[in-house]
Amino acid sequence: MIGILVIGFFILIIGLILHFLPKKIKAFHEPRIKILERQLPGLNCGKCGHTTCYAYAKQIVENDDPTLCPYTEIIPENKEN
């Protein structure tokens, strides 16, 4: 009986973690990262200072300089509109 309660408790905790974790991690739900990543060449060369094009796209969304990639030209969104 106690074993069933312990297992039920752990299932409840894991369920709560899986429910609230994606809401805390914004990057998984940020479609602009994937859009920007598709605009980048995908070479993962590191010349922009980031290890991958995905990491660079993520930093652009978080207000990094969008002109660091020497292989492409990304026009930043107008944040005032």
Short mmCIF file of the C-alpha atoms (twelve columns), coordinates in Angstrom:
data_MODEL
# 
_entry.id   MODEL 
# 
loop_
_atom_site.group_PDB 
_atom_site.id 
_atom_site.type_symbol 
_atom_site.label_atom_id 
_atom_site.label_alt_id 
_atom_site.label_comp_id 
_atom_site.label_asym_id 
_atom_site.label_seq_id 
_atom_site.Cartn_x 
_atom_site.Cartn_y 
_atom_site.Cartn_z 
_atom_site.pdbx_PDB_model_num 
ATOM 1  C CA . MET A 1  0.000  0.000  0.000   1 
ATOM 2  C CA . ILE A 2  2.785  2.447  0.905   1 
ATOM 3  C CA . GLY A 3  4.661  1.489  -2.267  1 
ATOM 4  C CA . ILE A 4  1.670  2.426  -4.403  1 
ATOM 5  C CA . LEU A 5  1.399  5.795  -2.654  1 
ATOM 6  C CA . VAL A 6  5.128  6.497  -3.160  1 
ATOM 7  C CA . ILE A 7  4.952  5.610  -6.851  1 
ATOM 8  C CA . GLY A 8  1.802  7.719  -7.245  1 
ATOM 9  C CA . PHE A 9  3.535  10.648 -5.553  1 
ATOM 10 C CA . PHE A 10 6.528  10.411 -7.911  1 
ATOM 11 C CA . ILE A 11 4.241  10.195 -10.948 1 
ATOM 12 C CA . LEU A 12 2.435  13.310 -9.728  1 
ATOM 13 C CA . ILE A 13 5.717  15.199 -9.259  1 
ATOM 14 C CA . ILE A 14 7.016  14.158 -12.699 1 
ATOM 15 C CA . GLY A 15 3.688  15.138 -14.270 1 
ATOM 16 C CA . LEU A 16 3.835  18.585 -12.681 1 
ATOM 17 C CA . ILE A 17 7.430  19.082 -13.818 1 
ATOM 18 C CA . LEU A 18 6.575  18.084 -17.379 1 
ATOM 19 C CA . HIS A 19 3.556  20.379 -17.332 1 
ATOM 20 C CA . PHE A 20 5.312  23.526 -16.082 1 
ATOM 21 C CA . LEU A 21 8.837  23.082 -17.493 1 
ATOM 22 C CA . PRO A 22 8.059  24.054 -21.123 1 
ATOM 23 C CA . LYS A 23 6.422  27.260 -19.900 1 
ATOM 24 C CA . LYS A 24 9.648  28.195 -18.140 1 
ATOM 25 C CA . ILE A 25 11.860 27.444 -21.132 1 
ATOM 26 C CA . LYS A 26 10.918 30.068 -23.699 1 
ATOM 27 C CA . ALA A 27 13.387 28.929 -26.361 1 
ATOM 28 C CA . PHE A 28 11.419 25.774 -27.114 1 
ATOM 29 C CA . HIS A 29 8.370  27.871 -27.994 1 
ATOM 30 C CA . GLU A 30 10.100 30.714 -29.845 1 
ATOM 31 C CA . PRO A 31 9.320  30.322 -33.557 1 
ATOM 32 C CA . ARG A 32 11.545 33.279 -34.496 1 
ATOM 33 C CA . ILE A 33 14.626 31.205 -33.640 1 
ATOM 34 C CA . LYS A 34 13.764 28.582 -36.258 1 
ATOM 35 C CA . ILE A 35 12.886 31.269 -38.828 1 
ATOM 36 C CA . LEU A 36 16.216 33.006 -38.303 1 
ATOM 37 C CA . GLU A 37 18.105 29.715 -38.298 1 
ATOM 38 C CA . ARG A 38 16.669 28.943 -41.752 1 
ATOM 39 C CA . GLN A 39 18.003 32.300 -42.998 1 
ATOM 40 C CA . LEU A 40 21.517 31.470 -41.795 1 
ATOM 41 C CA . PRO A 41 23.805 29.325 -43.965 1 
ATOM 42 C CA . GLY A 42 24.001 26.409 -41.515 1 
ATOM 43 C CA . LEU A 43 27.785 26.152 -41.721 1 
ATOM 44 C CA . ASN A 44 28.299 26.298 -37.925 1 
ATOM 45 C CA . CYS A 45 31.661 27.929 -38.638 1 
ATOM 46 C CA . GLY A 46 31.818 30.003 -35.450 1 
ATOM 47 C CA . LYS A 47 32.919 33.229 -37.190 1 
ATOM 48 C CA . CYS A 48 30.035 35.073 -35.539 1 
ATOM 49 C CA . GLY A 49 31.308 34.065 -32.116 1 
ATOM 50 C CA . HIS A 50 28.704 31.345 -31.527 1 
ATOM 51 C CA . THR A 51 29.258 27.611 -31.823 1 
ATOM 52 C CA . THR A 52 26.252 26.913 -34.072 1 
ATOM 53 C CA . CYS A 53 23.883 28.814 -36.321 1 
ATOM 54 C CA . TYR A 54 21.058 27.839 -33.948 1 
ATOM 55 C CA . ALA A 55 22.902 29.438 -31.010 1 
ATOM 56 C CA . TYR A 56 23.468 32.580 -33.079 1 
ATOM 57 C CA . ALA A 57 19.775 32.725 -34.093 1 
ATOM 58 C CA . LYS A 58 18.805 32.355 -30.434 1 
ATOM 59 C CA . GLN A 59 21.083 35.252 -29.500 1 
ATOM 60 C CA . ILE A 60 19.642 37.417 -32.293 1 
ATOM 61 C CA . VAL A 61 16.175 36.867 -30.821 1 
ATOM 62 C CA . GLU A 62 17.603 37.868 -27.437 1 
ATOM 63 C CA . ASN A 63 18.858 41.190 -28.919 1 
ATOM 64 C CA . ASP A 64 22.313 40.265 -30.161 1 
ATOM 65 C CA . ASP A 65 23.866 41.911 -33.232 1 
ATOM 66 C CA . PRO A 66 22.283 40.384 -36.373 1 
ATOM 67 C CA . THR A 67 25.180 41.436 -38.599 1 
ATOM 68 C CA . LEU A 68 27.888 39.130 -37.239 1 
ATOM 69 C CA . CYS A 69 27.459 36.328 -39.792 1 
ATOM 70 C CA . PRO A 70 29.833 36.964 -42.713 1 
ATOM 71 C CA . TYR A 71 27.916 34.628 -45.042 1 
ATOM 72 C CA . THR A 72 24.433 36.139 -44.962 1 
ATOM 73 C CA . GLU A 73 22.587 39.372 -44.479 1 
ATOM 74 C CA . ILE A 74 19.689 39.294 -42.045 1 
ATOM 75 C CA . ILE A 75 17.396 42.274 -41.947 1 
ATOM 76 C CA . PRO A 76 16.362 42.742 -38.319 1 
ATOM 77 C CA . GLU A 77 12.710 43.177 -37.439 1 
ATOM 78 C CA . ASN A 78 11.508 46.654 -36.687 1 
ATOM 79 C CA . LYS A 79 10.695 46.292 -32.999 1 
ATOM 80 C CA . GLU A 80 8.731  49.563 -32.925 1 
ATOM 81 C CA . ASN A 81 5.914  48.190 -35.112 1 
# 
